[in-house]
């Protein structure tokens, strides 16, 4: 399997299921994911935030607050609703995924079997089952949602599952956000990739804690995504580099930067700096420079 690092835009947008997982695994911890909120005004006039994060070196783009009943990305050229995801793939040349949540959100954003099937029909390449702040979703509800999404989405959609912060679940804060039993539960429910907080992004989430959970996930055959989901995607460059290297040392397969640097997007330069820290300028600039028409 060719490393995701080496794939062109047309190859990235055609990756599905097992091929996507294998190409990520072959990249040895050098895959960058950036999350954006398509409902919010883009930083740049008539350029979607998805295009901006792709231009800064992101390989995977995650659409947060994306409603499969009313698909919309601000700044996107006019297109039929069913073509929003495919249009974004065509413009960015990137792997496109969406967040779905267990509770506390509108119907089109819930992690249900119907929404998972709808997302797959729209061309979504991976679904992240997680929780935004204040929804109150805990690990049990996420595990149940992973099972429902995984069974419905089919083999062509990679399923990511876990939590990047407390999400309002008061009994599961700090180091109690996720433990080894939770990781096992996510994988057994059908998660191809386990989502964990990046070391240093949540009180009590240390490098040692995350490294031990990565070992559990890898031992079960799953990949791991470490996430900056607590607005540190808007921190200074040195903080970003420190988190990046801690995630690499912990064993992350995918490195995620959230959408809270500004409103709806990370500080774009931090995507570049994070990428350089984990894979150097050669792979970073290649991803930035390569034409999406290749």
C-alpha positions in Angstrom: 0.0 0.0 0.0 1.3 3.4 -1.0 1.8 5.9 1.9 -0.9 8.6 2.1 2.1 11.0 2.2 2.9 10.1 -1.4 -0.6 10.2 -2.9 -1.9 12.8 -5.3 -5.2 14.7 -4.9 -7.1 12.4 -7.2 -5.8 9.4 -5.2 -6.7 10.9 -1.9 -10.3 11.7 -2.8 -10.8 8.1 -4.1 -9.5 6.4 -0.9 -12.0 4.3 0.9 -12.2 2.0 3.9 -9.4 -0.5 4.3 -7.3 1.3 1.6 -7.5 4.6 3.6 -6.5 2.9 6.8 -3.6 1.1 5.2 -2.3 4.2 3.6 -2.4 6.1 6.9 -0.7 3.2 8.7 2.0 3.1 6.1 2.8 6.8 6.7 4.1 6.1 10.2 2.6 9.0 12.2 2.8 11.6 9.5 -0.8 12.3 8.6 -2.4 15.7 9.5 -6.1 16.2 9.9 -7.7 19.7 10.3 -11.2 20.4 11.5 -13.4 23.3 10.2 -16.9 24.5 10.8 -18.5 25.1 7.4 -21.4 27.1 8.8 -19.1 29.9 9.9 -17.8 32.7 7.7 -14.4 31.7 6.1 -11.3 33.6 7.0 -10.7 34.4 3.3 -13.2 35.9 0.9 -14.8 33.2 -1.3 -12.4 30.5 -0.2 -13.7 27.9 2.2 -11.9 27.2 5.4 -11.5 23.6 4.1 -9.5 24.9 1.1 -7.4 27.0 3.5 -6.4 24.2 5.8 -5.7 22.0 2.8 -3.4 24.7 1.4 -1.5 24.8 4.8 -0.7 21.1 4.6 -3.7 19.1 6.0 -4.3 15.7 4.4 -7.7 15.0 6.0 -10.4 17.6 6.5 -13.1 17.1 9.1 -16.4 19.1 8.8 -17.8 19.9 12.2 -21.5 20.8 12.8 -22.2 19.3 9.4 -25.9 18.5 9.0 -26.5 15.6 6.5 -30.1 16.7 6.2 -29.0 20.3 5.2 -25.5 20.0 3.9 -23.8 23.4 3.6 -20.3 24.8 3.6 -20.0 28.6 3.5 -17.8 29.9 0.6 -18.5 26.8 -1.6 -19.7 27.5 -5.2 -23.4 26.8 -5.6 -24.1 23.1 -6.0 -26.8 20.6 -5.3 -26.9 19.6 -1.6 -26.0 16.0 -2.4 -22.9 17.3 -4.1 -21.5 19.4 -1.3 -18.9 16.8 -0.1 -17.9 15.8 -3.6 -17.5 19.4 -4.6 -15.3 20.0 -1.6 -13.2 16.9 -2.5 -12.8 18.3 -6.1 -11.7 21.7 -4.8 -9.3 20.5 -2.1 -8.0 17.2 -3.4 -8.2 15.9 0.2 -9.9 13.1 2.2 -13.1 14.5 3.6 -14.9 13.4 6.8 -17.6 14.6 9.1 -18.4 14.6 12.8 -21.6 12.9 14.1 -22.6 13.0 17.8 -24.5 10.6 20.1 -26.7 13.2 21.9 -27.6 16.9 22.3 -27.5 18.0 18.6 -30.0 18.5 15.7 -31.3 15.3 14.0 -29.0 15.7 11.0 -25.9 15.7 13.1 -26.8 12.6 15.3 -24.7 9.5 15.0 -27.5 7.3 13.7 -27.6 4.5 11.1 -29.7 6.6 8.7 -27.3 9.6 9.0 -24.3 7.3 8.5 -25.8 5.8 5.3 -26.7 9.3 4.1 -23.1 10.5 4.7 -21.7 7.5 2.8 -24.0 8.2 -0.2 -22.8 11.8 -0.2 -19.2 10.6 -0.6 -18.0 11.1 3.0 -14.8 9.0 3.4 -14.7 8.8 7.2 -17.1 9.6 10.1 -15.9 10.8 13.4 -18.1 9.8 16.3 -17.3 12.2 19.1 -18.9 15.0 21.1 -18.7 18.8 21.1 -18.5 20.8 24.3 -21.5 20.8 26.7 -23.4 18.0 24.9 -23.0 15.8 28.0 -22.0 12.7 25.9 -20.0 10.2 27.8 -18.0 7.1 26.7 -21.0 4.7 27.0 -23.1 6.8 24.5 -20.1 7.2 22.2 -19.5 3.5 22.2 -23.1 2.8 21.4 -23.1 5.4 18.6 -19.9 3.9 17.1 -21.6 0.5 16.9 -24.6 1.9 15.1 -22.6 4.0 12.7 -20.1 1.3 11.9 -22.8 -1.3 11.1 -24.6 1.2 8.9 -21.8 2.9 7.0 -20.3 -0.2 5.5 -16.8 -1.1 4.6 -16.1 2.0 2.4 -16.3 4.5 5.3 -13.6 4.6 8.0 -15.0 5.1 11.5 -13.2 7.2 14.1 -14.5 7.2 17.6 -13.6 8.8 21.0 -13.4 12.0 22.9 -11.0 15.0 22.8 -12.3 16.7 26.0 -14.8 16.4 28.7 -17.8 17.3 26.5 -19.8 18.2 29.5 -19.8 14.7 31.0 -19.0 15.8 34.6 -18.0 12.3 35.8 -15.5 11.9 32.9 -13.2 14.8 33.1 -9.4 15.1 33.1 -7.6 11.8 33.0 -11.0 10.1 33.4 -12.0 11.2 29.9 -10.8 7.9 28.6 -9.2 4.8 29.9 -8.0 1.4 28.6 -11.5 -0.2 29.0 -13.0 2.7 27.0 -10.5 2.2 24.2 -11.3 -1.6 24.1 -15.0 -0.7 24.0 -14.6 1.7 21.1 -12.7 -0.8 19.1 -15.0 -3.7 19.9 -17.9 -1.5 18.8 -16.3 -1.0 15.4 -14.0 2.0 15.6 -11.2 1.7 13.0 -9.5 4.6 14.6 -9.6 5.6 18.3 -9.7 9.3 19.0 -7.7 10.5 22.1 -6.9 13.9 23.5 -3.4 15.1 22.6 -1.0 15.2 25.6 -1.1 18.5 27.3 -4.5 19.6 25.9 -6.6 18.6 28.8 -5.7 18.7 32.6 -4.4 15.4 33.6 -3.9 14.1 30.1 -0.2 13.3 30.2 2.1 11.8 27.6 2.4 8.6 29.6 -1.4 8.2 29.9 -2.0 8.6 26.1 1.0 6.4 25.2 -0.5 3.6 27.3 -3.8 4.0 25.5 -2.2 4.1 22.1 -0.5 0.8 22.9 -3.9 -0.7 23.8 -5.5 0.5 20.6 -2.6 -0.7 18.4 -2.7 -4.0 20.1 -6.3 -4.4 19.1 -5.5 -3.5 15.4 -6.9 0.0 15.5 -5.2 3.2 14.5 -5.1 6.3 16.8 -5.9 9.9 16.2 -4.7 12.4 18.8 -6.7 15.6 18.9 -6.1 19.2 19.9 -9.7 20.1 20.7 -9.4 22.7 23.5 -8.5 25.8 21.5 -4.8 25.3 21.7 -4.9 25.0 17.9 -4.7 28.8 18.3 -1.6 28.7 20.6 1.9 29.9 19.8 4.1 28.0 17.4 6.3 26.5 20.1 3.4 25.1 22.0 2.1 23.5 18.8 5.5 21.9 18.1 5.7 20.6 21.6 2.3 19.0 21.4 3.1 17.6 17.9 6.2 15.8 19.1 4.5 14.5 22.2 1.8 13.0 20.0 4.4 11.5 17.6 6.2 9.9 20.5 3.0 8.6 22.0 2.4 6.7 18.7 -0.3 8.8 17.0 -1.2 7.7 13.4 -3.2 10.8 12.7 -2.6 14.3 14.2 -5.7 16.4 14.5 -6.0 20.2 15.0 -9.5 21.4 15.9 -11.6 24.3 14.7 -11.3 26.6 17.7 -8.1 28.6 16.9 -10.4 31.3 15.5 -14.1 30.7 15.0 -14.3 27.6 12.9 -10.7 27.0 12.0 -7.3 26.5 13.6 -4.7 29.2 13.3 -3.7 28.3 9.7 0.1 28.7 10.3 -0.1 26.2 13.2 -1.2 23.5 10.7 2.0 24.2 8.7 4.1 24.3 11.9 2.6 21.1 13.2 3.1 19.4 9.9 6.8 20.5 9.7 7.4 19.2 13.3 6.1 15.7 12.5 7.3 15.2 8.9 9.6 18.0 7.9 9.4 20.6 5.1 9.7 18.1 2.2 6.4 16.3 2.9 4.7 19.5 4.2 5.5 21.6 1.2 4.8 18.8 -1.3 1.3 18.5 0.1 0.9 22.3 0.0 2.3 22.7 -3.5 1.0 19.7 -5.5 -1.8 20.5 -7.9 -5.2 19.1 -7.0 -5.5 18.2 -10.7 -2.8 15.5 -10.5 
